[in-house]
Amino acid sequence: MSGPTHGLTQAEADQGLEEFGPNSMAVVQDRSVLRILVGTLKEPMFLFMLSAAALYLVVGDLAEGAFLVLAACVSMGLVIFQDARSERALHALRDLAAPHAHVIRDGQTRLIPADQLVPGDVVIPNPGERFPADADLISDHLLMMDEAVLTGESAPATKALGQDVALFSGTLVVSGEGLAVVTQTGGNTQIGMIGTALSGEIEQTPLQVSTGRLVIWLSFGALVICLAIVAAYGLLRGDWLAGGLAGLTAAIALLPEEFPLVLAVFLAMGSQRLAQHHVLVRRAAVVETLGAITLLCVDKTGTLTQNQMQVTQVWSLDETQHDDVLRVGALASAVHPIDPMDKAIQAAAKSLANGGLKLADFTLKHVSPLVPQRLAVIQSWQLEGHTIWATKGAPEAVIHLCPGLSPKARARIETELDAMASSGLRVLACAQAKTDRQTSSKIEDVRFEFVGLLGFIDPLREDVPAALAEARQAGIQIAMITGDLTATALAIAKAAGLDVDAGVLTGQEIEDLSPEALQARLAHVRIFARVRPEAKLKLILAFQALGHVVAMTGDGVNDAPALEAAHVGIAMGQRGTDVAREAADLVLLDDSFASIISGVRLGRRIFANLRKALGYVLAIHIPIAGLALLPILLGLPPMLFPMHIVVMELMIDPISSLVFEAEPSEASAMVQPPRALKEPLFGMTQMAWAALQGLVLLGGVLGLYFWVVSTGIPETTARSMGYVCLVTGNVTLALVDGYEPSIGPFDRRHRLLWIVALLVTSTLAAILYVPWLGGIFKMAPLGGEDLSLALGVAFLAGGWSVVVRFFAKRPVLQPET
C-alpha cells in the first residue's frame, strides 16, 4: 500500500520503472570500437604506416607490403584495445558519479540511484542537493529552491502549500525540508525537454593539451623531413623509390605518438584505480597535484569519526525528567530523518519506557530550519488545540532562545556542557514552549524553556591512527576542522593522535583576526573548533599564503567556496551535497580519512609511473630516429626500414602504457616529502636524463653498426646485429626505467613487463631465424659470436644507468624547484 508517508512499494516502483523508463535525460554514449577505429586512422603515425605499405605494394614487393598492412592492423588493434580499456574505466567512473536521491519506499527512508525514480515516488529534499525529478510539494513545509538553471533568476523561489508547490529537476534545494511526490521523470521533466545532459567525460588536463599540441608540431616536422629526404634521394642519387621509403621511415621514427596515448591511459586507469580506493576523480588534472599536498584540512565528523551517532548521555535541567529531553529532541527532528543525529534521537525516543513518542498524535505545523544566524532547528506541532514548540541545536543558540534562564541555571548548564564535551561527546541543547491559538505564531514572540542536553558519541574510525601516522611520515600535516565545542574537538584530536600542544583556534577567532595575525597563529595551530563554513575559506587562503599545498574536505553548500579555493577539494560522497561535489576535485565515496591517504599514496604512484613512461618514450625514440637518419647521412646502408620501426612501435606502445601503468609503487613513496607544486611532471631535468639515456643507446647501436659494416660483414648480417642491439636495448631500458631498489627485478608485480619482454624476444628470434621473415626484414641469422656482441652492447648501452641509480646516495633525478 502506498501513501504520502509510506511511499511506493518496491513492486509499484519496479512497475513504474518498466512503464516510464529510467529517470535520465540522456544516455551518455560510450565511444564504440568503430568510433575509436575512425579516430585512430586519423593519427599521423598510421597514415605514414599505410602510405609505406601502399608504396611497397605499388612497386611489387607484395610480402613486405602485406607485412606492413598486417603490422599496421596489429598496432591499431593495440591502440583500440587500450582506448577501449580507458573507455570502460571512464564508464565505470560515470556510474560511480551518478546522483542519488532519498526516497520513502515501503515506509522506509532509502538512498537510491536517481535514475531509478518513477512518478509517484515520495522524495525527501535535502539542502544542498540537486532535485532529481519534477515533483509537487505535499507536506506543510517551507522550501527555498534555486531555479536559476531554468529561469536564470538568482533569488531562491519559495515553495509552500497554498503557494507554489512545483519542484523541478536540476534545481537546487537551498534550505528547508519536506516531502514531494514525483510527477515527471527523465526526458519529460522541464529540464529534460530543454535537452540538457551531462557528458560525464573526464576533461583533458593541461599536460594532455600541451602534449597533443607537441605531437601536432612533431607531425608537421616529420612530414617536412620526410619530403626533404625524398627530395635529397631523388635529386642527389636519382633513386626516388628509395627516397620515398627512407622518408617514410624517418617520419615514422620521429613521431612520439605514444605521448597522448600514455597520458589518456594513465589518467583513465589511474582514476579507476583511485575509485577502487573509494576516491572518485571529477577533474583529471588533480592526479598531477595529489603528490604535492603538504596540508590536509579534514572535517572531524564522518571523516575521522564513523558518523554513526548514538545518544549516550541525557541531562535535564531539573535532573529528573530525562525522558522529556528526548521527547523535545524528537519533536525538533525531521519526521523522516537523514541526518545521523536526528536518526539517533528518533531511535532513542522510540525506546522510552512508556512506549516511546508517537508522532502520529501530533500535526506538524511549521518548520524553521537551521540558519547561520541561528544554529538551531525549530518545529511547531498542533496538539489538542495547543501549539507545541520544540527546538534543538548548538547550546549557545538554544540558551539565547531562553531569556528566562537564571544565572544559576546557566552556570549549571555550562558546567555540565564542559563535562560532556571534555568526554568527547557532541552536545545538543533542547528547549520547548507551549502556546494557545490566541498567542502569536512568530518565533520571535515565543518564550522557550530550557529542558536539557543530549550527548552523542561518534566513535573514531579504527583505521584513523594508522592513516595519520602514514600521513605524517609522508610529510603531510593534518588540520582538524569541526563545528563542535572546543573541549570536544580536543578530546577527539587527542584520541586520534593529532598534535594539540598549540591549542585550539575557534571559528570566531578566525573571523576576527587579520590575515597577517591569522597566518602567525596558523604557524602552529592545527585544531579548529566551532568553525562555520564561511570561515573555512579564510582558513584555506591563510594556509596557502604560508606556502602550503592545501587539500580540504567539505560536505555543505557553504563549503563550496573553500573547496574551489583549495588546491585539492575533496567532497564527501555519502553525506556531501551536490554543490560541494560540483565544486570539488575528488569525491570521497566512503567519507573515510584513510581513503584520502590511500588516494595520496596512489596519486604519487601514478605520477611516478607516468614520469617513467614519458621518459622511456622520449629516450627510445632518440635511437630510433637517429638510426633512421644517420646511416643515410654517413653513407652507410640503411639500417631501418618501415617494417623495422613498426615492430619497434608494437613494443613501445604496450611497454609505455600497459606495463608502466601497472608498475607497483616504490616502497619509499610515502616516506618522502611532498614534491614541489611547481615541479613539472616532465620538465627539463627529466627530458635531459631521458635524452642522455637515448643518446647513449643510439651511440652504442650506431657504433656497432658502423664497425661491423666497415669490417666488410654483409649488409643483412650488420642490420641483424644492429636491430638485435636496438631491440634488446629497448627492453633493457624499460627494465632500467621501471627499476626501484626496494623492489626486486623478478618481483611478481613486474610480471607484465617480463611477459612483454618474452613476447619481444620471441618476435626477434622469429625474424632472425625464420627464413621468409628474414627475407622481408632484409636480415640474416646470427651466429653465437655476433649475437653475443650485439647483446653485450645492448645491455651496456641500455642498462648503464641502473648502476648509477643503485650506487648513488641520492636519486639521480632531483626535484625541480
C-alpha positions in Angstrom: 0.0 0.0 0.0 1.3 3.4 -0.9 0.7 6.8 0.6 2.5 10.1 1.4 4.3 8.7 4.4 4.6 5.1 3.2 5.7 5.9 -0.3 5.6 3.4 -3.2 6.1 -0.2 -2.6 9.1 -1.8 -4.3 6.8 -3.7 -6.6 5.0 -0.4 -7.7 8.4 1.2 -8.3 9.5 -1.7 -10.5 6.3 -1.5 -12.5 6.7 2.3 -12.9 10.4 1.9 -14.0 9.2 -0.5 -16.7 6.5 1.8 -17.8 8.3 5.2 -17.7 11.9 4.1 -18.1 14.9 5.4 -16.2 15.0 8.9 -14.8 17.8 10.1 -17.1 17.7 12.9 -19.6 20.1 11.3 -22.0 22.2 8.2 -22.0 25.9 9.0 -22.3 27.1 7.4 -25.5 30.4 5.5 -24.9 32.8 5.5 -27.8 32.3 2.4 -29.8 35.1 0.3 -31.3 34.2 1.8 -34.7 34.5 5.4 -33.4 37.8 4.6 -31.8 39.0 3.0 -35.1 38.0 6.0 -37.1 39.8 8.3 -34.7 42.9 6.0 -34.8 43.0 6.1 -38.6 43.3 9.9 -38.4 46.6 9.7 -36.4 49.7 10.7 -38.5 51.6 7.6 -37.4 49.1 5.3 -39.1 48.8 7.5 -42.2 52.6 7.2 -42.6 52.5 3.4 -42.0 49.7 2.9 -44.5 51.5 5.1 -47.0 54.6 3.0 -46.7 52.6 -0.2 -47.1 51.0 1.2 -50.3 54.4 2.2 -51.7 55.7 -1.4 -51.2 52.6 -2.8 -52.8 52.9 -0.5 -55.8 56.5 -1.4 -56.6 55.5 -5.1 -56.4 57.1 -6.2 -53.2 53.9 -8.0 -52.1 55.4 -9.7 -49.0 56.8 -6.5 -47.4 53.6 -4.6 -48.3 51.4 -7.3 -46.8 53.5 -7.4 -43.7 53.2 -3.6 -43.2 49.5 -3.8 -43.6 49.3 -6.6 -41.1 51.6 -4.8 -38.7 49.6 -1.6 -39.0 46.4 -3.6 -38.2 48.0 -5.1 -35.1 49.3 -1.7 -34.0 45.8 -0.2 -34.5 44.3 -3.2 -32.6 46.6 -2.5 -29.7 45.7 1.2 -29.6 42.0 0.3 -29.9 42.4 -2.2 -27.0 44.0 0.4 -24.8 41.4 3.1 -25.8 38.6 0.7 -25.1 40.1 -0.2 -21.8 40.2 3.5 -20.9 36.7 3.9 -22.1 35.5 1.1 -19.8 37.3 2.9 -17.0 35.5 6.1 -17.7 32.2 4.3 -18.0 32.7 2.8 -14.5 33.6 6.3 -13.2 30.4 7.7 -14.6 28.4 5.0 -12.9 30.1 5.9 -9.6 29.4 9.6 -10.1 25.7 9.1 -10.8 23.4 11.2 -8.5 21.3 9.6 -5.8 18.1 10.5 -4.1 16.5 10.0 -0.7 13.0 8.4 -1.1 10.4 6.7 1.0 9.8 3.1 -0.2 7.7 0.6 1.8 7.6 3.1 4.6 11.4 3.2 4.9 13.8 6.0 4.0 16.2 4.8 1.3 19.0 6.2 -0.7 18.6 5.0 -4.4 20.2 6.0 -7.7 18.3 9.0 -9.1 17.7 7.2 -12.4 15.6 4.6 -10.5 13.0 7.3 -9.6 9.5 6.9 -11.0 6.3 9.0 -11.0 4.6 8.6 -7.6 7.8 8.2 -5.6 8.0 10.3 -2.4 11.3 12.2 -2.3 12.8 13.9 0.7 14.5 17.1 -0.4 17.9 17.7 1.1 19.5 21.2 1.4 22.5 21.5 -1.0 21.3 18.7 -3.3 20.1 19.0 -6.9 16.4 17.9 -7.0 16.3 14.7 -9.1 12.9 15.0 -10.9 9.9 17.2 -11.4 7.6 16.9 -8.3 4.9 18.6 -6.2 5.5 19.5 -2.5 2.9 17.6 -0.4 3.9 18.4 3.1 3.3 21.6 5.1 6.9 22.7 5.0 8.8 25.6 3.6 11.4 25.1 0.9 13.7 27.6 -0.7 14.8 26.5 -4.3 17.4 28.0 -6.6 15.8 27.7 -10.0 18.5 29.7 -11.9 19.2 26.6 -14.1 15.7 27.1 -15.6 14.7 30.7 -15.0 18.0 32.5 -14.8 16.8 34.1 -11.5 19.4 34.2 -8.8 17.0 34.8 -5.9 15.7 31.5 -4.4 12.0 30.7 -5.0 9.7 29.9 -2.1 7.8 26.6 -2.2 5.0 26.0 0.3 1.5 24.6 0.3 -1.1 27.2 -0.8 1.6 28.9 -2.9 3.9 27.4 -5.5 4.4 23.7 -4.9 6.1 22.7 -8.2 9.7 21.5 -7.8 11.8 20.9 -10.9 14.6 18.5 -11.8 18.1 20.1 -11.7 17.1 22.9 -9.4 19.0 23.3 -6.1 17.4 22.9 -2.6 18.7 25.9 -0.7 17.1 25.3 2.7 14.1 23.7 4.3 12.7 20.2 4.3 9.6 18.4 3.4 8.1 15.6 1.2 7.5 15.8 -2.5 5.8 13.4 -4.9 7.4 12.8 -8.3 5.3 13.8 -11.3 7.7 13.6 -14.2 11.0 11.9 -14.8 13.7 11.7 -17.5 13.0 13.5 -20.8 9.5 14.5 -19.6 10.9 16.9 -17.0 11.2 20.6 -17.7 14.9 20.4 -18.0 14.7 17.2 -19.9 12.6 18.8 -22.6 15.2 21.6 -22.9 17.7 18.9 -23.7 20.3 19.4 -21.1 22.6 16.5 -20.4 25.9 15.8 -18.9 28.7 14.2 -20.9 30.3 12.6 -17.9 33.7 12.6 -19.6 37.0 13.3 -17.8 38.3 16.5 -19.3 41.8 16.9 -20.7 44.5 18.0 -18.3 46.8 20.9 -19.3 49.6 18.3 -19.8 47.4 16.4 -22.3 46.6 19.6 -24.2 50.2 20.7 -24.4 51.3 17.2 -25.3 48.7 17.0 -28.1 50.0 20.3 -29.4 53.5 19.0 -29.3 52.6 15.9 -31.3 50.9 18.1 -34.0 54.1 20.1 -34.4 56.2 17.0 -34.5 53.9 15.5 -37.1 54.3 18.6 -39.2 58.1 18.5 -38.7 58.2 14.8 -39.6 56.3 15.5 -42.8 58.8 18.2 -43.8 61.8 16.0 -43.1 60.1 13.2 -45.0 59.8 15.4 -48.1 63.3 16.7 -47.7 64.8 13.1 -47.6 62.7 12.1 -50.6 64.0 15.2 -52.5 67.6 14.5 -51.5 67.5 10.9 -52.6 65.8 11.8 -55.8 67.9 14.7 -56.8 71.3 13.5 -55.5 71.1 9.8 -56.0 68.3 9.6 -58.6 66.5 6.9 -56.5 63.1 8.3 -55.8 61.7 5.0 -54.6 64.5 4.5 -52.0 63.9 8.2 -51.1 60.2 7.6 -50.5 60.9 4.6 -48.3 63.7 6.4 -46.4 61.5 9.5 -45.9 58.6 7.4 -44.6 60.9 5.6 -42.3 62.3 8.8 -40.8 58.7 10.2 -40.4 57.5 7.1 -38.5 60.6 7.1 -36.3 60.3 10.8 -35.5 56.7 10.7 -34.2 56.4 10.1 -30.4 52.6 9.4 -30.9 52.7 7.4 -27.6 52.6 10.6 -25.6 48.9 11.3 -25.8 48.1 7.6 -25.7 50.1 7.1 -22.5 48.5 10.2 -20.9 45.0 9.1 -21.7 45.6 5.5 -20.5 47.3 6.7 -17.3 44.7 9.2 -16.3 41.7 7.0 -17.1 43.2 3.9 -15.5 44.6 5.9 -12.6 41.2 7.5 -12.0 39.7 4.0 -11.9 42.4 2.8 -9.5 41.6 5.7 -7.2 37.9 4.8 -7.4 38.8 1.3 -6.3 40.3 3.0 -3.2 36.9 4.9 -2.7 38.2 8.2 -4.3 36.3 9.4 -7.3 38.1 11.8 -9.6 36.0 14.6 -11.0 38.8 16.6 -12.6 41.6 14.5 -14.1 44.2 17.3 -13.6 44.1 16.7 -9.8 46.0 13.5 -10.4 49.1 15.7 -11.1 48.5 17.6 -7.8 47.9 14.7 -5.3 51.6 14.1 -4.6 52.3 17.7 -3.8 49.8 18.1 -0.9 51.5 19.4 2.3 48.5 20.1 4.4 45.2 18.3 4.7 42.2 20.0 6.3 39.6 17.5 7.4 36.2 17.6 9.0 36.0 15.6 12.2 32.5 14.1 11.8 32.3 11.2 9.3 35.9 11.6 8.2 37.9 10.9 11.4 34.9 9.5 13.1 32.3 6.9 11.9 29.3 9.4 11.6 27.2 6.8 13.4 25.7 8.8 16.2 24.3 7.3 19.4 22.7 9.1 22.3 24.8 8.1 25.2 24.0 10.8 27.8 20.9 12.7 28.7 20.9 15.5 31.2 17.9 17.6 32.2 17.9 20.9 34.0 15.6 19.6 36.8 17.7 16.4 37.0 14.6 14.1 36.9 12.8 14.5 33.5 15.4 12.9 31.2 12.6 11.4 29.0 11.3 14.9 28.4 14.7 15.9 26.9 14.4 13.0 24.4 10.8 13.9 23.5 11.6 17.5 22.8 14.7 16.5 20.8 12.5 14.1 18.7 9.9 16.9 18.1 12.7 19.1 16.9 14.0 16.4 14.5 12.9 15.6 10.9 10.0 13.2 10.6 11.9 11.2 8.0 15.5 11.8 9.3 18.5 11.8 7.1 20.9 13.5 9.5 22.7 10.9 11.8 21.9 12.9 14.9 18.2 13.1 14.0 18.3 9.3 13.4 19.9 8.8 16.8 17.4 10.9 18.6 14.4 9.3 17.0 15.8 5.8 17.8 16.3 6.8 21.4 12.9 8.4 21.7 11.1 5.3 20.4 12.6 3.2 23.2 11.3 5.3 26.1 9.8 3.4 29.0 6.2 4.5 28.4 6.0 3.2 24.8 8.0 5.9 23.1 7.0 9.1 21.3 4.1 8.7 18.9 4.4 11.5 16.3 1.0 10.3 14.8 -0.7 12.1 17.7 0.8 15.4 16.6 0.3 17.5 13.5 3.4 19.3 12.2 2.6 22.9 11.7 5.8 24.8 10.9 9.5 24.1 10.4 12.2 26.7 10.8 15.5 25.2 9.6 18.9 25.8 11.0 20.5 29.0 9.5 23.9 30.6 10.1 22.3 33.4 12.2 20.6 30.8 14.5 22.3 27.4 14.8 19.1 25.7 16.0 16.1 24.0 14.4 12.6 25.0 15.5 9.4 23.0 14.8 5.9 23.6 15.9 3.2 20.9 16.3 -0.6 21.1 16.8 -1.9 19.1 19.7 -5.4 19.3 21.2 -5.8 23.0 20.5 -2.3 23.9 21.6 0.9 24.5 19.7 4.0 22.7 21.0 7.3 24.4 20.0 10.5 22.3 20.1 14.0 23.4 19.3 17.4 21.7 19.4 20.8 22.9 18.3 24.1 24.4 19.5 23.9 25.0 23.2 24.7 28.7 22.9 21.9 29.2 20.3 19.3 27.4 22.4 20.3 29.3 25.5 19.8 32.5 23.6 16.2 31.4 22.8 15.5 31.0 26.6 15.7 34.5 28.1 14.1 33.3 31.4 17.2 31.3 32.4 18.7 32.4 35.7 22.4 32.9 36.2 22.5 29.9 38.4 20.8 27.7 35.8 23.2 29.0 33.1 26.1 28.1 35.3 24.8 24.6 35.9 24.3 24.1 32.1 27.8 25.4 31.3 29.4 23.1 33.9 27.6 20.0 32.5 28.3 21.1 29.0 32.0 21.3 29.7 32.0 17.9 31.3 30.2 16.2 28.4 32.4 18.0 25.8 35.6 17.0 27.6 34.5 13.4 27.4 34.5 13.7 23.6 30.7 13.9 23.2 28.9 16.1 20.7 26.3 18.1 22.6 22.9 19.5 21.6 20.6 21.5 23.8 16.8 21.2 23.8 14.1 23.7 24.7 10.3 23.8 24.4 7.3 26.1 24.6 3.6 25.7 24.7 1.2 28.3 23.3 -2.6 28.5 22.6 -4.2 29.6 19.4 -4.5 33.2 20.5 -0.7 33.6 21.0 1.3 35.0 18.2 2.9 32.3 16.0 6.0 34.3 15.3 9.2 32.6 16.6 10.4 35.9 18.0 7.5 36.0 20.3 7.8 32.5 21.7 9.5 32.2 25.1 11.3 28.9 25.2 12.1 27.0 28.4 15.4 25.1 28.6 14.9 21.4 29.0 18.3 19.7 28.9 21.3 18.4 27.0 21.8 15.4 24.7 25.3 13.9 24.4 26.2 11.9 21.3 29.2 9.6 20.8 30.6 9.3 17.3 33.4 6.7 17.6 36.7 7.2 15.9 37.3 5.2 12.8 39.6 2.3 13.6 41.9 3.0 10.7 42.5 6.7 11.5 45.5 6.4 13.8 47.5 4.3 11.3 46.5 6.6 8.4 47.5 9.7 10.4 50.9 8.1 11.1 51.4 7.4 7.4 50.4 11.0 6.5 53.0 12.4 9.0 55.6 10.0 7.6 54.8 11.3 4.1 55.4 14.9 5.2 51.7 15.8 5.2 50.4 17.9 8.1 46.8 17.4 9.3 44.4 20.1 10.4 41.1 19.1 12.0 38.1 21.4 11.5 34.9 20.9 13.3 31.8 22.7 14.4 31.9 21.1 17.8 32.8 22.7 21.1 36.5 23.3 21.9 36.6 20.6 24.6 35.0 18.0 22.2 37.5 18.9 19.4 40.4 18.5 21.8 39.2 15.1 23.1 38.7 13.7 19.6 42.0 15.1 18.4 43.9 13.5 21.3 42.2 10.2 20.7 43.2 10.3 17.0 46.8 11.2 17.8 46.8 14.7 16.4 49.1 17.4 17.8 47.1 19.5 20.3 50.0 21.2 22.1 49.4 24.5 20.3 45.7 24.6 21.5 42.6 25.3 19.6 41.5 28.2 17.4 37.8 28.9 17.2 35.8 30.0 14.2 35.0 33.4 15.8 38.8 34.0 16.3 39.4 33.1 12.7 36.8 35.6 11.6 38.1 38.3 13.9 41.8 38.0 13.2 43.5 40.0 10.4 45.1 37.9 7.6 48.6 38.6 8.9 47.6 37.7 12.5 45.8 34.6 11.4 48.9 33.4 9.5 51.0 33.9 12.6 48.6 31.6 14.6 48.5 29.0 11.8 52.2 28.5 12.0 51.5 26.1 14.9 47.7 25.6 15.5 46.2 22.6 13.7 42.9 22.1 15.7 39.9 24.3 14.9 36.5 24.3 16.7 33.2 25.9 16.3 34.1 26.8 12.7 31.3 27.9 10.5 31.6 27.1 6.7 32.1 30.7 5.9 35.3 30.8 8.0 36.8 27.8 6.1 37.7 29.9 3.1 39.7 32.4 5.1 41.5 29.5 6.8 42.4 27.9 3.4 43.6 31.2 2.0 45.8 31.8 5.0 47.4 28.3 4.8 48.1 28.9 1.1 49.7 32.2 1.9 52.1 30.3 4.2 53.1 28.2 1.2 51.1 25.1 1.9 49.6 23.0 -0.9 46.2 22.5 0.7 43.6 19.7 0.3 40.3 20.2 2.1 37.3 18.1 2.8 33.8 19.5 2.8 30.1 18.5 2.5 27.9 21.5 2.8 26.6 24.2 0.5 28.7 26.8 2.2 31.8 24.7 1.8 31.9 25.2 -2.0 34.0 28.4 -2.0 36.7 26.8 0.2 36.6 23.6 -1.9 37.1 25.7 -5.0 40.0 27.6 -3.4 41.9 24.6 -2.1 44.5 23.1 -4.4 42.6 19.8 -4.0 38.9 20.0 -3.0 37.5 16.7 -1.5 33.7 16.3 -1.2 32.0 13.7 0.9 30.3 11.1 -1.2 27.9 9.8 1.4 26.9 13.0 3.3 28.1 15.6 0.9 25.8 17.9 -1.0 25.7 18.2 -4.8 27.0 21.7 -4.6 30.1 20.5 -2.6 30.6 17.7 -5.1 30.4 20.1 -8.1 33.0 22.3 -6.5 35.4 19.5 -5.6 38.1 17.8 -7.5 37.7 14.5 -5.7 34.7 12.8 -4.2 35.3 10.5 -1.2 32.9 7.6 -1.7 33.2 6.3 1.8 33.9 9.6 3.6 36.9 7.9 5.3 40.1 9.7 6.2 42.1 6.5 5.4 40.8 6.6 1.8 42.3 10.1 1.4 45.7 8.9 2.4 45.3 5.9 0.1 44.4 8.4 -2.7 47.6 10.3 -2.0 49.7 7.2 -2.0 48.1 6.0 -5.3 48.4 9.6 -6.7 52.2 9.5 -6.0 52.4 6.1 -7.7 50.5 7.3 -10.8 52.7 10.4 -11.0 56.0 8.5 -10.7 54.9 5.8 -13.2 53.7 8.4 -15.7 57.0 10.2 -15.4 58.9 6.9 -16.1 56.7 6.2 -19.1 57.1 9.6 -20.7 60.9 9.4 -20.1 61.0 6.0 -21.7 59.1 7.1 -24.7 61.4 10.1 -25.3 64.5 8.1 -24.6 63.7 5.2 -27.0 62.6 7.5 -29.9 66.1 9.1 -30.0 67.9 6.0 -31.1 65.0 5.0 -33.5 65.0 8.4 -35.2 68.8 8.6 -35.2 69.2 5.1 -36.7 66.7 6.0 -39.4 68.6 9.2 -40.4 72.3 8.9 -39.5 73.3 5.9 -41.6 72.0 7.6 -44.7 73.9 10.8 -43.8 77.1 8.8 -43.1 76.8 7.0 -46.4 76.1 3.6 -44.8 73.4 1.2 -46.0 70.0 1.9 -44.4 69.7 0.1 -41.1 66.0 0.6 -40.5 63.1 0.2 -43.0 59.5 1.0 -42.2 58.7 -2.6 -41.1 61.6 -2.5 -38.5 60.2 0.7 -36.9 56.6 -0.7 -37.0 57.7 -3.7 -35.0 59.5 -1.4 -32.6 56.3 0.7 -32.2 54.5 -2.5 -31.4 56.9 -3.0 -28.5 56.9 0.6 -27.3 53.1 1.0 -27.1 52.4 -1.7 -24.5 55.5 -1.1 -22.5 54.9 2.7 -22.2 51.2 2.4 -21.4 50.2 -1.0 -20.1 53.5 -2.0 -18.4 54.5 1.2 -16.7 50.9 2.0 -15.7 50.8 -1.4 -13.8 54.2 -0.9 -12.1 54.0 -1.1 -8.3 54.5 1.8 -6.1 58.0 2.2 -4.7 58.5 1.4 -1.1 59.7 4.9 -0.3 56.7 6.7 -1.9 55.2 7.6 1.4 58.3 8.3 3.3 59.4 11.1 1.0 58.3 14.7 1.4 55.7 16.1 -1.0 57.1 17.2 -4.3 57.1 21.0 -5.1 53.8 22.1 -6.6 55.6 23.9 -9.5 57.7 20.8 -10.3 56.6 19.7 -13.7 55.6 16.2 -14.5 58.1 16.1 -17.3 60.4 19.1 -17.1 63.8 19.9 -18.3 65.6 17.6 -15.8 63.5 14.6 -16.9 63.9 15.5 -20.5 67.7 15.8 -20.1 68.0 12.4 -18.3 65.8 10.7 -20.9 67.8 12.3 -23.8 71.1 11.1 -22.2 69.8 7.5 -22.0 68.6 7.7 -25.6 71.8 9.2 -26.9 74.0 6.5 -25.1 71.8 3.8 -26.6 72.0 5.5 -30.0 75.8 5.7 -29.7 76.1 2.1 -28.8 73.9 0.8 -31.6 75.3 3.2 -34.3 78.8 2.4 -33.2 78.3 -1.3 -33.5 76.6 -1.0 -36.9 79.3 1.3 -38.3 82.1 -1.0 -37.1 80.5 -4.2 -38.5 79.8 -2.6 -41.8 83.4 -1.3 -42.0 84.8 -4.8 -41.4 83.0 -6.0 -44.6 80.3 -8.1 -42.9 77.3 -8.5 -45.2 74.7 -5.8 -45.0 72.0 -8.2 -43.9 74.1 -9.5 -41.0 75.1 -6.0 -40.0 71.5 -5.0 -40.0 70.6 -8.0 -37.9 73.3 -7.2 -35.3 72.2 -3.5 -35.2 68.5 -4.4 -34.9 69.1 -7.0 -32.1 71.1 -4.4 -30.3 68.4 -1.8 -30.7 65.5 -4.1 -29.6 67.4 -5.6 -26.7 68.5 -2.1 -25.6 64.8 -1.1 -25.8 63.8 -3.8 -23.4 66.8 -3.2 -21.1 65.9 0.5 -21.0 62.3 -0.4 -19.9 63.6 -2.6 -17.2 66.0 0.1 -16.0 63.4 2.9 -16.0 61.0 0.7 -14.1 63.6 -0.4 -11.6 63.3 0.5 -8.0 66.0 -0.6 -5.5 63.3 -1.6 -3.0 61.5 -3.9 -5.5 63.5 -6.8 -6.9 63.6 -7.1 -10.7 61.9 -10.5 -10.5 59.2 -9.4 -8.2 55.8 -10.9 -9.3 54.4 -7.4 -9.6 56.8 -6.9 -12.6 55.2 -9.9 -14.4 53.6 -7.8 -17.1 56.9 -6.3 -18.1 58.5 -9.8 -18.3 55.6 -11.1 -20.3 56.1 -8.3 -22.8 59.9 -8.9 -22.8 59.3 -12.6 -23.6 57.0 -11.7 -26.5 59.6 -9.3 -27.8 62.3 -11.9 -27.6 60.2 -14.5 -29.4 59.4 -12.0 -32.1 63.0 -11.1 -32.6 64.0 -14.7 -32.7 61.4 -15.4 -35.4 62.6 -12.5 -37.5 66.2 -13.8 -37.3 65.7 -17.5 -37.8 62.5 -17.9 -39.8 63.8 -17.5 -43.4 60.8 -15.9 -45.1 60.6 -13.4 -42.2 64.3 -12.7 -42.5 63.7 -12.0 -46.2 61.0 -9.5 -45.5 63.1 -7.7 -42.9 66.3 -7.9 -45.1 68.1 -9.6 -42.2 70.2 -12.8 -41.8 70.6 -15.3 -38.9 73.3 -14.5 -36.4 75.9 -16.9 -35.1 76.8 -17.1 -31.4 79.7 -14.6 -31.5 77.8 -12.0 -33.4 74.7 -12.4 -31.3 76.8 -12.2 -28.1 78.4 -9.0 -29.2 75.1 -7.4 -30.1 73.5 -8.4 -26.8 76.6 -7.2 -24.8 76.5 -3.7 -26.4 72.7 -3.6 -25.8 73.0 -4.4 -22.1 75.7 -1.9 -21.6 74.2 0.9 -23.7 70.6 0.3 -22.3 71.4 -0.6 -18.7 74.3 1.6 -17.6 72.1 4.0 -15.8 70.9 1.3 -13.3 74.4 1.1 -11.9 74.4 4.9 -11.3 71.0 4.7 -9.6 71.9 1.8 -7.5 75.2 3.2 -6.1 74.0 6.8 -5.9 73.4 8.1 -2.4 70.6 10.3 -3.8 68.2 9.8 -6.6 69.6 10.8 -10.0 66.5 12.9 -10.7 66.4 15.7 -8.1 63.0 17.5 -7.8 62.9 20.8 -9.7 62.2 23.9 -7.7 
